[in-house]
Amino acid sequence: MKIQTRSFLIMGLLVLLLVALALLDIRLGSVRITFAEIIHHLRGSEHLSEQQLIILNKFRLPRLATALLAGAALPVCGLQMQTLFRNPLAGPYVLGISSGASFGAALVVLGAGATGIVATWNLAVAAWLGAGMVMLLLLFVSFRIKDVMTILILGIMFSSGLAAVISIMQFFSQAAALKSFVIWSMGSLGNVTGLQLQIMTWAILPLLLLSFLYLKVLNGLMLGEEYAVTMGIRIQRTRIVIFATTSILTGTITAFCGPIGFIGIAVPHMARFLFRQSDHKILLPATMLTGMVVLVLSDIISQMPGTERVLPINAVTSLIGIPVVIWLVIINRKSQSL
């Protein structure tokens, strides 16, 4: 009972922190919108100026919604992959899924350009197919090779190979397309259009809800596939569902926000550290909530309050996530030496 009470208390504090960060994220920008004006506007008791409304509805609220969706989805991908492979270093970034999505997006951005409704859908579909291609390769390998470290190494090799292909595509691309792709590859939460946000919402929310149906399955996988089979869990079907879910979630976010590194691998460990829980009934929502807090905070940092410059979101998340991964490796080495 004490553990559950502690978990709910931490969740409540994270919700309050998320609300505070969300209000701060909306407020930041060259055009001044106070906290009181934002709250009164959300309550419908005060009208903002036309300029404030355009900035709020067209830029700041979509950017916040994008941060919340990506912050919830990427850590869920990492949590599922870490549970499935039973390896703390598993995740969409390490396994090459993000690189597959980047490869698909590169075909559109460097080939046909990414403007207009048709190109927007092409960008999403290409990223899904690219991520799915890598996941199918990993799925095929996982059926034949049981060693998780071998699968992780192969994922890194797939990622390096796709990065090499993308570099060759950049070398032969036109200057305008190359500039667009370089900007896209830095990552941004503020360039998502209304249509892209709709696609993200319809692609991400149902899959996040689906992940809650697999809480018992994920708990069973933590004890090993042999034990999971005795519980009646269909391992192959579970792998396919998790791989497909991860491909679509990662592909969607990568297509419209660019590659966002280390959120998928680092946030689940942050949630485990905060909540001291391995039960996915608590760990899954905790990971989603922690991810939203981290990515909204990263968005605030990327805007460099007090200046007119904006840092690439991928750089900020990497600076946050890399120390977590290093700490994780050191802890694992210490535990193995004992």
C-alpha positions in Angstrom: 0.0 0.0 0.0 2.9 2.4 0.8 4.5 1.7 -2.6 1.2 2.5 -4.4 0.7 5.6 -2.4 4.3 6.8 -3.1 3.7 6.1 -6.9 0.5 8.0 -7.0 2.1 10.9 -5.0 5.0 11.1 -7.5 2.5 10.9 -10.5 0.6 13.8 -8.9 3.8 15.9 -8.6 4.8 15.1 -12.1 1.3 16.2 -13.4 1.7 19.5 -11.5 5.2 19.9 -12.9 3.9 19.1 -16.4 1.1 21.7 -16.2 3.6 24.4 -15.0 6.1 23.6 -17.7 3.3 23.6 -20.3 2.2 27.0 -19.3 5.8 28.2 -19.4 6.3 26.7 -22.8 3.2 28.5 -24.1 4.3 31.8 -22.6 7.8 31.8 -24.1 8.3 33.7 -27.3 8.9 37.2 -28.8 5.3 38.2 -28.3 4.4 38.5 -24.7 1.5 36.5 -23.4 1.2 36.4 -19.6 0.2 33.4 -17.5 -2.9 35.1 -16.4 -3.9 35.8 -20.0 -3.3 32.2 -20.9 -5.4 30.8 -18.0 -8.2 33.3 -18.6 -8.2 32.5 -22.3 -8.4 28.8 -21.7 -11.3 29.4 -19.3 -13.0 31.6 -21.9 -13.1 34.6 -19.6 -10.7 36.8 -21.5 -10.1 37.6 -25.2 -6.6 37.9 -26.5 -5.6 40.2 -29.3 -5.6 38.9 -32.9 -1.8 38.6 -33.0 -1.7 36.7 -29.7 -4.5 34.4 -30.9 -2.6 33.6 -34.2 0.6 32.9 -32.3 -1.1 30.8 -29.6 -3.2 28.7 -31.9 -0.9 28.4 -34.9 2.4 28.0 -33.2 2.6 27.6 -29.5 -0.3 25.2 -28.8 0.6 22.9 -31.7 4.2 22.8 -30.6 3.1 21.9 -27.0 0.8 19.2 -28.4 3.6 17.8 -30.5 5.9 17.7 -27.4 3.3 15.9 -25.4 2.6 13.3 -28.1 6.3 12.6 -28.9 7.2 12.7 -25.2 4.6 10.0 -24.5 5.2 7.8 -27.5 9.0 7.5 -27.8 9.5 6.3 -24.2 6.8 3.8 -24.6 8.7 2.4 -27.6 11.8 2.2 -25.5 10.1 0.6 -22.6 8.5 -2.1 -24.8 11.8 -2.9 -26.6 13.7 -3.0 -23.3 11.1 -5.4 -21.9 10.9 -7.6 -25.1 14.7 -7.9 -25.4 15.3 -7.8 -21.7 18.1 -5.4 -22.2 18.4 -1.9 -20.7 20.1 -0.5 -23.7 17.3 -1.4 -26.2 15.4 1.4 -27.8 14.3 2.8 -31.2 17.4 4.9 -31.5 19.9 2.1 -30.7 18.1 -0.6 -32.6 18.2 1.5 -35.8 14.4 2.1 -36.0 14.9 5.8 -36.0 17.5 5.5 -38.7 15.0 3.5 -40.8 12.4 6.2 -40.4 15.0 8.8 -41.3 15.9 6.9 -44.4 12.3 6.8 -45.5 11.9 10.5 -44.8 15.2 11.2 -46.7 13.7 9.7 -49.8 10.9 12.2 -49.7 12.8 15.3 -48.6 15.9 14.8 -50.8 13.9 13.3 -53.6 10.6 15.0 -54.1 10.6 17.6 -51.4 8.1 17.7 -48.5 5.6 20.4 -49.2 1.8 20.1 -49.7 -0.7 17.6 -48.6 0.4 14.8 -50.8 4.0 15.2 -49.8 3.0 15.3 -46.1 1.3 11.9 -46.4 4.3 10.6 -48.5 6.6 11.7 -45.7 4.6 9.8 -43.1 4.2 6.7 -45.1 7.9 6.7 -46.2 9.0 7.0 -42.5 6.6 4.2 -41.5 7.9 1.9 -44.2 11.5 2.8 -43.4 11.0 2.0 -39.7 9.0 -1.1 -40.6 11.8 -2.3 -42.8 14.3 -2.3 -40.0 11.8 -3.8 -37.6 11.1 -6.7 -40.0 14.8 -7.3 -40.3 15.1 -7.4 -36.5 12.0 -9.6 -36.3 13.5 -12.0 -38.7 16.8 -12.1 -36.9 15.1 -12.5 -33.5 13.3 -15.7 -34.7 16.7 -17.2 -35.6 19.0 -15.7 -33.0 18.1 -15.7 -29.3 21.1 -13.7 -28.1 19.8 -10.2 -27.4 23.3 -8.6 -27.6 23.7 -10.0 -31.1 20.4 -8.5 -32.1 21.4 -5.1 -30.6 24.7 -5.2 -32.5 22.9 -6.0 -35.7 20.5 -3.1 -35.0 23.5 -0.8 -34.7 24.9 -2.1 -37.9 21.6 -1.5 -39.7 21.6 2.0 -38.4 25.2 2.6 -39.6 24.4 1.2 -43.0 21.3 3.4 -43.5 23.3 6.4 -42.2 25.9 5.7 -45.0 23.2 5.5 -47.6 21.7 8.8 -46.4 25.1 10.4 -46.6 25.4 9.3 -50.3 22.0 10.6 -51.0 23.0 14.0 -49.5 26.1 14.1 -51.6 24.2 13.8 -54.8 21.2 16.0 -53.8 20.4 19.5 -54.8 21.4 22.4 -52.5 17.9 23.4 -51.6 16.8 19.8 -50.8 20.1 19.3 -48.8 19.4 22.4 -46.8 15.9 21.2 -46.0 17.1 17.8 -45.0 19.9 19.1 -42.7 17.4 21.4 -40.9 14.9 18.5 -40.6 17.6 16.2 -39.2 18.3 18.6 -36.4 14.8 18.0 -35.0 12.1 20.5 -34.3 8.8 20.5 -32.4 7.7 23.9 -33.9 7.5 23.1 -37.6 4.6 20.7 -37.4 1.6 21.9 -39.4 -2.0 21.4 -38.5 -2.4 18.5 -40.9 0.7 16.8 -39.7 -0.4 17.2 -36.1 -3.7 15.5 -37.0 -1.9 12.6 -38.6 0.3 12.3 -35.5 -2.7 12.4 -33.2 -4.6 9.7 -35.1 -1.5 7.5 -35.4 -0.2 7.8 -31.9 -3.2 7.9 -29.5 -4.7 4.5 -30.6 -1.4 2.8 -30.3 -0.7 4.3 -26.8 -4.1 2.9 -25.8 -3.2 -0.4 -27.3 -0.1 -0.6 -25.2 -2.2 -0.6 -22.0 -3.8 -3.8 -23.2 -0.4 -5.5 -23.1 0.5 -4.7 -19.5 0.1 -8.3 -18.4 2.1 -9.5 -21.4 4.9 -7.1 -20.7 5.0 -8.2 -17.0 5.2 -11.8 -18.2 8.0 -11.1 -20.7 10.1 -9.6 -17.9 10.5 -13.1 -16.4 11.6 -14.6 -19.7 9.9 -16.0 -22.7 9.8 -19.6 -21.3 7.8 -18.3 -18.3 5.7 -16.1 -20.5 4.7 -19.2 -22.6 3.5 -21.0 -19.5 1.2 -18.0 -18.8 -0.4 -18.5 -22.2 1.4 -15.5 -23.9 1.9 -15.9 -27.6 5.4 -14.8 -28.1 5.5 -14.4 -31.9 2.2 -12.5 -32.0 3.5 -10.3 -29.1 6.7 -9.6 -31.0 4.8 -8.6 -34.2 2.5 -6.3 -32.3 5.3 -4.6 -30.4 7.5 -4.3 -33.5 4.6 -2.9 -35.5 3.6 -0.4 -32.8 7.2 0.8 -32.4 7.6 1.2 -36.1 4.5 3.4 -36.5 5.1 5.5 -33.4 8.8 6.1 -34.2 8.1 6.6 -37.9 5.4 9.2 -37.3 7.4 11.2 -34.8 10.6 11.0 -36.9 8.8 12.0 -40.1 7.4 15.3 -38.7 9.8 16.2 -35.9 13.0 14.8 -37.2 15.1 12.3 -35.2 14.8 12.8 -31.5 17.6 10.9 -29.8 17.9 9.2 -26.4 14.3 10.0 -25.2 13.3 6.4 -26.0 16.2 4.8 -24.2 16.7 7.2 -21.3 13.2 8.1 -20.0 12.1 4.5 -19.1 15.1 4.3 -16.8 14.3 7.7 -15.3 10.8 6.4 -14.6 12.2 3.2 -13.0 14.5 5.4 -10.8 11.7 7.7 -9.7 9.0 5.2 -9.1 11.1 2.2 -8.0 8.7 0.0 -9.9 9.0 -2.9 -12.4 5.2 -3.5 -12.6 4.1 -2.2 -16.0 0.7 -1.2 -14.6 2.5 1.6 -12.9 5.7 1.8 -15.0 3.9 2.4 -18.4 1.9 5.5 -17.4 4.9 6.7 -15.3 7.1 6.4 -18.4 4.6 8.3 -20.5 4.2 11.1 -17.9 8.0 11.3 -17.4 8.6 11.5 -21.1 6.1 14.3 -21.5 7.8 16.3 -18.7 11.3 15.7 -20.2 10.4 16.7 -23.7 8.4 19.8 -22.7 11.4 20.8 -20.6 13.7 20.1 -23.5 11.5 22.3 -25.7 11.8 25.2 -23.2 15.6 24.8 -23.0 15.8 24.7 -26.8 14.1 28.1 -27.1 16.9 29.6 -25.0 14.7 32.0 -22.9 15.9 35.5 -23.1 17.3 35.2 -26.7 15.8 34.9 -30.1 17.6 31.7 -31.0 16.3 28.2 -31.0 18.5 25.1 -30.5 17.8 21.8 -32.3 15.6 19.7 -30.1 17.7 16.6 -30.9 20.8 18.3 -29.4 19.0 19.1 -26.2 17.5 15.6 -25.7 20.9 14.1 -26.4 22.5 16.2 -23.8 19.9 15.1 -21.3 19.8 11.4 -22.4 23.5 10.6 -22.8 24.4 11.1 -19.1 21.6 8.7 -18.2 22.9 6.1 -20.6 26.4 6.5 -19.3 25.2 6.2 -15.7 23.2 3.1 -16.7 26.3 1.4 -18.3 28.4 2.2 -15.2 25.8 0.8 -12.8 25.5 -2.4 -14.9 29.3 -2.8 -14.9 29.4 -2.4 -11.1 26.6 -4.9 -10.5 28.3 -7.5 -12.8 31.6 -7.1 -10.9 30.0 -7.8 -7.5 
